[in-house]
């Protein structure tokens, strides 16, 4: 008897949710969308500590989802080098946001917008600051917890990885 469409769909969804790299990507994309929503809200309604705090908290929580996918101990903790994937995605997102969005926007928007009370530039800048701070916090957390997650599984690295640095005698020196 066939599983049917929904049975196959649920199996595929379950398989994709078990891949740690997908959680890293989802967390980073959601973090970027939260920072974008914060920038938009500040541009439309003005800056307030409440709005900034809620936006920053949302970005930190989504970065925590990405960090949890890397640092959660278990059999797949460093199997697919998820820590390097997290670093690559997070640094690329943070740098591209600043290089393509924030720096040109802050430089050119005052030339286009004639209203001195417009909060567009401030919203763009604060959204970029929230992305940068939450991304750097996530990168530092993965760096500090990454070794613990790798050793929690009992392995020194991913399967098939051998550190040949001490093999072969390094000139007779004892380290």
Backbone torsions as a table, in degrees:
resi	resn	phi	psi	omega
1	UNK	NA	133.4	-177.8
2	UNK	-75.4	150.3	179.8
3	UNK	-72.9	-25.0	-178.5
4	UNK	87.8	175.1	-176.6
5	UNK	-63.3	-48.2	-175.5
6	UNK	-70.8	-33.7	176.1
7	UNK	-64.4	-43.0	177.0
8	UNK	-66.5	-40.8	178.9
9	UNK	-63.0	-45.4	179.0
10	UNK	-63.8	-38.1	177.2
11	UNK	-64.2	-42.9	179.2
12	UNK	-66.2	-41.2	178.6
13	UNK	-64.2	-43.4	179.2
14	UNK	-61.6	-40.3	179.4
15	UNK	-66.1	-41.7	-179.7
16	UNK	-70.1	-33.8	178.8
17	UNK	-71.0	-20.5	179.3
18	UNK	-82.4	-10.2	179.1
19	UNK	-82.2	120.6	-176.0
20	UNK	-66.5	-33.6	179.8
21	UNK	-62.9	-32.0	177.3
22	UNK	-66.6	-36.0	177.5
23	UNK	-68.2	-37.7	177.1
24	UNK	-62.5	-47.8	-179.6
25	UNK	-63.8	-43.1	179.8
26	UNK	-64.5	-41.7	178.9
27	UNK	-64.1	-42.3	-179.8
28	UNK	-69.7	-39.0	178.0
29	UNK	-66.2	-43.0	178.8
30	UNK	-65.4	-35.6	176.3
31	UNK	-62.9	-44.1	179.5
32	UNK	-64.0	-40.2	178.7
33	UNK	-65.7	-36.4	176.6
34	UNK	-66.0	-40.8	177.5
35	UNK	-66.2	-37.4	176.5
36	UNK	-64.5	-41.8	177.7
37	UNK	-64.6	-38.0	176.7
38	UNK	-63.4	-45.0	179.0
39	UNK	-61.6	-41.9	179.5
40	UNK	-65.6	-42.9	-179.3
41	UNK	-63.7	-44.2	179.1
42	UNK	-65.4	-37.8	179.4
43	UNK	-65.0	-34.5	-177.8
44	UNK	-87.7	-37.2	-170.9
45	UNK	-113.7	-6.0	-176.8
46	UNK	90.7	164.8	-176.1
47	UNK	-86.9	140.3	172.2
48	UNK	-145.1	153.8	-179.9
49	UNK	-64.3	-33.0	179.5
50	UNK	-65.3	-48.4	-179.9
51	UNK	-63.3	-42.6	179.9
52	UNK	-64.8	-42.1	-179.9
53	UNK	-65.3	-43.0	178.9
54	UNK	-65.5	-42.8	178.5
55	UNK	-64.6	-41.3	178.6
56	UNK	-66.7	-40.5	178.7
57	UNK	-64.0	-41.3	178.2
58	UNK	-63.0	-42.5	178.8
59	UNK	-64.9	-40.9	179.4
60	UNK	-66.1	-40.0	179.3
61	UNK	-64.9	-40.2	178.4
62	UNK	-71.0	-32.9	174.5
63	UNK	-67.4	-31.7	176.1
64	UNK	-65.0	-33.5	175.2
65	UNK	-63.3	-43.4	178.9
66	UNK	-66.5	-38.5	179.6
67	UNK	-68.9	-39.7	-179.6
68	UNK	-61.8	-33.9	178.2
69	UNK	-64.9	-29.2	179.9
70	UNK	-87.6	-47.1	-168.9
71	UNK	-88.3	-8.1	-179.3
72	UNK	-68.3	119.7	-178.5
73	UNK	-69.8	153.0	179.9
74	UNK	157.2	-175.3	-175.2
75	UNK	-66.8	-24.3	-178.5
76	UNK	-107.5	20.2	-172.1
77	UNK	-58.5	-47.7	-179.6
78	UNK	-126.4	25.1	-177.5
79	UNK	-66.1	-46.1	-176.0
80	UNK	-106.7	19.2	-178.9
81	UNK	55.4	50.5	-179.0
82	UNK	-66.2	-27.9	178.7
83	UNK	-63.8	-40.0	177.0
84	UNK	-69.5	-36.2	176.7
85	UNK	-64.2	-43.3	177.9
86	UNK	-61.0	-44.7	179.9
87	UNK	-62.1	-45.1	-179.1
88	UNK	-64.2	-46.2	-178.1
89	UNK	-67.4	-43.8	-176.3
90	UNK	-68.4	-44.6	179.3
91	UNK	-66.2	-40.8	178.6
92	UNK	-63.5	-43.7	179.4
93	UNK	-63.0	-45.1	-178.0
94	UNK	-66.2	-47.0	-178.0
95	UNK	-68.0	-43.1	179.8
96	UNK	-66.2	-34.0	176.7
97	UNK	-62.2	-42.9	-179.7
98	UNK	-75.4	-43.2	-175.1
99	UNK	-71.4	-42.1	-176.2
100	UNK	-92.1	-30.5	-173.4
101	UNK	-105.6	-60.7	-168.6
102	UNK	-72.7	-52.4	-175.6
103	UNK	-63.0	-49.7	176.4
104	UNK	-65.4	-36.0	-180.0
105	UNK	-65.0	-45.1	179.2
106	UNK	-67.5	-30.8	-179.6
107	UNK	-77.5	-40.0	-171.8
108	UNK	-100.7	-23.7	-178.9
109	UNK	-63.1	-38.4	176.8
110	UNK	-62.9	-23.9	177.5
111	UNK	-75.4	-28.5	-176.6
112	UNK	-91.8	-42.8	-176.7
113	UNK	-84.5	123.4	-176.6
114	UNK	-93.4	-12.6	-177.4
115	UNK	-83.7	116.7	-178.2
116	UNK	-69.8	-18.4	179.6
117	UNK	-91.5	6.3	-178.9
118	UNK	-73.1	134.9	-177.5
119	UNK	-97.7	14.6	-176.2
120	UNK	-63.7	-46.2	-179.2
121	UNK	-67.0	-41.6	178.8
122	UNK	-63.8	-41.8	177.7
123	UNK	-62.7	-42.6	178.9
124	UNK	-63.8	-43.5	-179.8
125	UNK	-65.7	-45.9	-178.7
126	UNK	-68.1	-34.6	173.5
127	UNK	-62.4	-40.2	176.7
128	UNK	-67.0	-36.6	177.8
129	UNK	-65.3	-42.1	179.8
130	UNK	-64.5	-41.6	176.4
131	UNK	-59.9	-45.7	-176.8
132	UNK	-65.4	-47.2	-176.6
133	UNK	-65.7	-45.1	-178.6
134	UNK	-69.9	-34.5	178.2
135	UNK	-68.6	-42.9	178.9
136	UNK	-65.1	-38.8	176.7
137	UNK	-63.0	-40.7	177.6
138	UNK	-66.2	-40.7	178.9
139	UNK	-65.3	-40.5	178.3
140	UNK	-66.8	-36.6	179.1
141	UNK	-67.0	-43.8	178.5
142	UNK	-64.4	-38.6	179.3
143	UNK	-64.8	-41.0	-177.9
144	UNK	-79.4	-33.1	-178.6
145	UNK	-93.8	-12.6	-176.3
146	UNK	-60.8	-41.9	179.1
147	UNK	-65.8	-36.1	178.7
148	UNK	-67.2	-39.7	179.4
149	UNK	-67.8	-35.0	179.8
150	UNK	-69.7	-39.4	-179.1
151	UNK	-80.6	-18.7	178.5
152	UNK	-66.4	-28.3	179.2
153	UNK	-80.4	-10.8	178.8
154	UNK	92.3	-6.9	179.7
155	UNK	-101.7	156.7	175.7
156	UNK	-88.0	-5.5	-179.4
157	UNK	-179.7	-169.8	180.0
158	UNK	-69.9	159.1	179.6
159	UNK	-59.4	139.0	179.1
160	UNK	84.1	2.4	-177.6
161	UNK	-102.7	125.5	178.4
162	UNK	-126.4	133.0	178.2
163	UNK	-88.9	104.9	-178.6
164	UNK	-91.0	15.6	-176.3
165	UNK	-65.1	-36.7	-178.9
166	UNK	-95.8	-8.6	-179.4
167	UNK	-76.5	143.9	176.4
168	UNK	90.7	2.6	177.8
169	UNK	65.2	113.9	-177.8
170	UNK	-89.0	68.7	176.1
171	UNK	74.5	16.4	177.8
172	UNK	83.3	3.5	-179.0
173	UNK	-83.1	138.3	176.2
174	UNK	-96.5	129.3	-179.1
175	UNK	-109.9	NA	NA
